[in-house]
Amino acid sequence: MTLSGAGPAPYGARRRLGALYVQRDFPHFLTNFRDLCAELTSPDDFALATERLAGRLAGEGVRHAEVMCSATIFARRGLPAAEILDAAW
């Protein structure tokens, strides 16, 4: 499942992606982090993820959040870092 142009994720995809947020230990976290990063395949995915995160945080009353994105991870896979950062802005 890729996020690009997606509406709400189908139940199975949401369940599969949700499982990536449960870690048994640090090596399992790294595996899940790698798998989650593989779902982000275009600058549009970053724009969508940023938009949804901002909406979710606002809905929870969060007024300030520091969110990190290591564009270098994705640049190694051929996604231009500048485009990723522009999309997430």
Secondary structure, DSSP 8 states (H G I E B T S, - for coil): ---TT--S--HHHHHHHHGGG--SSHHHHHHHHHHHHHH--SHHHHHHHHHHHHHHHHHTT---------HHHHHTTT--HHHHHHHH-
